Amino acid sequence: METQTIVIIATVVVVAVVLAGGIAYFARSSILPARRTARLKQRFGPEYERAVATHGDTATAERDLTERLEHRNTLELRNLTDSERRAHIDTWTVIQQEFVDAPVRAVHDARGLVEAIMRDVGYPDVPGGTTDDHGFERLTRVLSVDHPSAVSAFHRAHAAGHLTGADRERTESLREALVAYRGLADSLLGGLPQSDDASRTEGAPPPRGPSDHGTPERSTSAGSRWKSVLPGKTR
C-alpha cells in the first residue's frame, strides 16, 4: 500500500473519530440536560416555574431542585399510624372551628399542625411553632419534593396570608391562609375527610366580633391531642 494511501486512510479515520466525538459531546450537552429538565418539571410541576422565577435562570433553579431531591433521598420517612392520622384530623377539625372566634390564632395553629405532622412522619429539624415566614419556607422546600402541588398552592396564597389593615381584606387573607395550610395537611395525611365540617374550610365562616383572641369551644375528642401537638398551648 502506498504511503499516500495510508495517509489518506489515517486522515479519514481521524476525522471520523473527531466527528463522532463532537456528535457525542453535542448529544451529551443538549439531550441530557433536556431530559433532566423534563424530569424536574414532571416531579415538581408548578414549583419548577416558581424556582426559575425566584432564581432568575434555569440552571440555578435546576441545581436548587436537584439539591432538594438529593436531600429528600437521604431521609427515611414513615407512614402515620391510624391513631396518629385520626388525631391530626381531629385537631384540624378543632382548628377549623376555632377560626370562627379566633382567626389569627387558628391560622397560627394550622401552621403548627403542619409542623407536627411533618415531625411525626419523620422530617428532621422541624421546629415547633415556627413564627417567621423564612423558617417555614425552609420546610416547604423539603415538602416540595413529595407534595409539589400542595406547596405550590401554599405559595400562591402566601402573600394573601399576611395581615392587612382593612378588616375585610384581613378576613379574606386569613381565610386563604387557612385553606393553604389545609392543603398541606391534606397532602401530608393522604386526605382530609370531606364531611360538612371539613369542606367548610374552602369557605370558612367569617370571624365573630372585633377580637381575634376569643376562646372557641373545643371538642373533647380532640382536646388532649390539641394540647400535645400545637405549640404554646398550656396543659
C-alpha positions as CSV (number, residue, x, y, z in Angstrom):
1,M,0.0,0.0,0.0
2,E,1.4,3.3,-1.0
3,T,2.3,5.9,1.7
4,Q,-0.1,8.4,0.3
5,T,-3.0,6.0,0.5
6,I,-2.1,5.2,4.1
7,V,-2.0,8.9,5.0
8,I,-5.5,9.4,3.4
9,I,-6.9,6.5,5.3
10,A,-5.4,7.7,8.6
11,T,-6.8,11.2,7.9
12,V,-10.2,9.8,7.2
13,V,-10.1,7.8,10.4
14,V,-9.0,10.8,12.5
15,V,-11.8,12.9,11.0
16,A,-14.4,10.2,11.7
17,V,-13.2,9.9,15.3
18,V,-13.3,13.7,15.8
19,L,-16.8,13.9,14.3
20,A,-18.1,11.0,16.4
21,G,-16.7,12.7,19.5
22,G,-18.3,16.0,18.5
23,I,-21.6,14.4,18.0
24,A,-21.4,12.6,21.3
25,Y,-20.5,15.8,23.1
26,F,-23.3,17.6,21.4
27,A,-25.7,14.9,22.4
28,R,-24.5,14.9,26.0
29,S,-24.6,18.7,26.3
30,S,-28.0,19.2,24.7
31,I,-30.1,16.0,25.0
32,L,-29.2,15.0,28.6
33,P,-29.9,18.5,30.1
34,A,-33.2,18.4,28.2
35,R,-34.1,15.1,29.8
36,R,-33.1,16.4,33.2
37,T,-35.3,19.5,32.7
38,A,-38.2,17.3,31.7
39,R,-37.8,15.1,34.8
40,L,-37.6,18.0,37.1
41,K,-40.7,19.6,35.5
42,Q,-42.6,16.4,35.9
43,R,-41.5,15.9,39.5
44,F,-42.1,19.5,40.7
45,G,-44.8,20.7,38.4
46,P,-45.6,24.5,39.0
47,E,-42.8,24.6,41.6
48,Y,-40.3,24.3,38.8
49,E,-41.5,27.5,37.2
50,R,-41.5,29.2,40.6
51,A,-37.9,28.1,41.2
52,V,-36.9,29.6,37.8
53,A,-38.7,32.8,38.6
54,T,-37.1,33.0,42.0
55,H,-33.6,32.3,40.9
56,G,-33.8,34.2,37.6
57,D,-32.3,31.5,35.4
58,T,-32.9,27.9,34.6
59,A,-29.5,26.5,35.5
60,T,-29.6,27.8,39.1
61,A,-33.2,26.8,39.6
62,E,-32.4,23.2,38.4
63,R,-29.4,23.0,40.8
64,D,-31.7,24.0,43.6
65,L,-34.3,21.5,42.7
66,T,-31.7,18.8,42.3
67,E,-30.3,19.5,45.7
68,R,-33.9,19.2,47.1
69,L,-34.2,15.8,45.5
70,E,-30.8,14.6,46.8
71,H,-31.6,15.8,50.3
72,R,-35.0,14.0,50.2
73,N,-33.3,10.8,49.2
74,T,-31.3,10.9,52.4
75,L,-34.5,11.0,54.6
76,E,-36.3,7.9,55.9
77,L,-39.9,8.9,56.3
78,R,-42.6,6.6,57.6
79,N,-46.4,6.2,57.3
80,L,-48.5,7.6,60.1
81,T,-50.4,5.0,62.2
82,D,-54.2,5.1,62.0
83,S,-54.4,6.6,65.5
84,E,-51.9,9.4,64.6
85,R,-53.7,10.2,61.5
86,R,-57.0,10.3,63.3
87,A,-55.7,12.6,66.0
88,H,-54.3,15.0,63.4
89,I,-57.6,15.0,61.6
90,D,-59.4,15.7,64.8
91,T,-57.0,18.5,65.5
92,W,-57.8,20.1,62.1
93,T,-61.5,20.0,62.9
94,V,-60.8,21.9,66.1
95,I,-58.7,24.5,64.2
96,Q,-61.5,25.0,61.7
97,Q,-64.0,25.6,64.5
98,E,-61.5,28.0,66.2
99,F,-61.4,30.1,63.0
100,V,-64.9,31.5,63.8
101,D,-63.8,33.2,67.0
102,A,-60.1,33.5,66.7
103,P,-58.9,33.5,63.1
104,V,-55.4,34.7,63.7
105,R,-54.8,32.0,66.3
106,A,-56.4,29.4,64.0
107,V,-54.0,30.2,61.2
108,H,-51.1,30.1,63.6
109,D,-52.3,26.7,64.9
110,A,-52.8,25.4,61.4
111,R,-49.1,26.1,60.7
112,G,-48.3,24.3,64.0
113,L,-50.4,21.3,62.9
114,V,-48.5,21.0,59.6
115,E,-45.2,21.1,61.5
116,A,-46.5,18.4,64.0
117,I,-47.4,16.1,61.1
118,M,-44.0,16.6,59.5
119,R,-42.3,15.6,62.7
120,D,-44.5,12.5,63.1
121,V,-43.8,11.5,59.5
122,G,-40.1,11.8,60.1
123,Y,-38.9,15.1,58.6
124,P,-35.8,16.2,60.6
125,D,-35.2,19.5,62.1
126,V,-38.8,20.7,62.2
127,P,-39.2,23.3,64.8
128,G,-42.3,23.7,67.0
129,G,-44.3,26.9,66.4
130,T,-42.4,28.5,63.5
131,T,-43.3,32.1,63.6
132,D,-41.2,33.6,60.8
133,D,-42.0,33.1,57.2
134,H,-38.4,32.3,56.3
135,G,-38.3,29.4,58.7
136,F,-41.5,27.9,57.3
137,E,-40.3,28.5,53.7
138,R,-37.4,26.2,54.5
139,L,-39.9,23.5,55.4
140,T,-41.8,23.9,52.2
141,R,-38.6,23.4,50.2
142,V,-38.4,19.9,51.7
143,L,-42.1,19.3,51.3
144,S,-42.0,20.3,47.6
145,V,-40.3,17.1,46.6
146,D,-43.2,14.8,47.6
147,H,-46.0,17.4,47.8
148,P,-45.3,19.9,44.9
149,S,-49.0,20.7,44.2
150,A,-49.8,21.5,47.8
151,V,-46.7,23.6,48.2
152,S,-47.4,25.4,45.0
153,A,-50.9,26.2,46.2
154,F,-49.5,27.4,49.6
155,H,-47.1,29.7,47.8
156,R,-49.8,31.2,45.7
157,A,-51.8,32.0,48.8
158,H,-48.8,33.0,50.9
159,A,-48.9,36.7,50.1
160,A,-52.5,36.8,50.9
161,G,-51.8,35.2,54.3
162,H,-50.2,38.4,55.7
163,L,-52.4,40.6,57.8
164,T,-53.6,43.8,56.2
165,G,-55.1,46.9,57.6
166,A,-58.7,46.6,56.3
167,D,-60.9,44.2,58.2
168,R,-62.4,42.8,55.1
169,E,-59.1,42.2,53.4
170,R,-57.7,40.7,56.6
171,T,-60.5,38.3,56.9
172,E,-60.0,37.1,53.3
173,S,-56.3,36.8,53.8
174,L,-56.7,34.7,56.9
175,R,-59.3,32.5,55.1
176,E,-56.9,32.0,52.2
177,A,-54.0,31.2,54.6
178,L,-56.2,28.6,56.4
179,V,-57.1,27.0,53.1
180,A,-53.4,26.9,52.1
181,Y,-52.4,25.2,55.3
182,R,-55.3,22.8,54.9
183,G,-53.9,21.8,51.5
184,L,-50.5,21.0,53.1
185,A,-52.1,19.0,55.9
186,D,-54.4,17.2,53.4
187,S,-51.4,16.1,51.3
188,L,-49.3,15.0,54.3
189,L,-52.2,13.0,55.7
190,G,-53.2,11.5,52.4
191,G,-56.5,13.3,52.5
192,L,-58.8,15.0,55.0
193,P,-62.4,13.9,55.2
194,Q,-64.8,15.8,53.1
195,S,-67.5,16.0,55.7
196,D,-69.6,19.1,56.2
197,D,-67.2,20.4,58.8
198,A,-64.1,19.7,56.7
199,S,-65.5,21.1,53.5
200,R,-66.3,24.4,55.1
201,T,-62.6,25.2,55.0
202,E,-62.9,26.3,51.4
203,G,-65.5,28.9,52.6
204,A,-64.5,29.3,56.2
205,P,-67.1,31.4,58.1
206,P,-66.2,35.0,59.0
207,P,-64.8,35.7,62.5
208,R,-67.2,36.7,65.2
209,G,-66.9,40.0,66.8
210,P,-64.0,42.5,66.6
211,S,-61.5,40.5,68.5
212,D,-59.2,37.8,67.1
213,H,-58.5,36.4,70.5
214,G,-61.8,34.9,71.6
215,T,-61.8,31.5,73.2
216,P,-63.5,28.9,70.9
217,E,-65.3,25.8,72.2
218,R,-63.2,22.7,71.7
219,S,-64.4,19.2,71.2
220,T,-63.5,16.8,74.0
221,S,-62.5,14.2,71.5
222,A,-59.6,16.3,70.1
223,G,-58.8,18.3,73.2
224,S,-55.9,16.2,74.5
225,R,-54.2,15.9,71.1
226,W,-54.7,19.6,70.5
227,K,-52.5,20.4,73.5
228,S,-49.9,17.8,72.6
229,V,-49.3,18.8,69.0
230,L,-49.8,22.6,68.9
231,P,-47.1,25.0,70.3
232,G,-47.8,27.4,73.0
233,K,-50.8,25.5,74.5
234,T,-50.7,25.1,78.3
235,R,-51.7,21.8,79.7
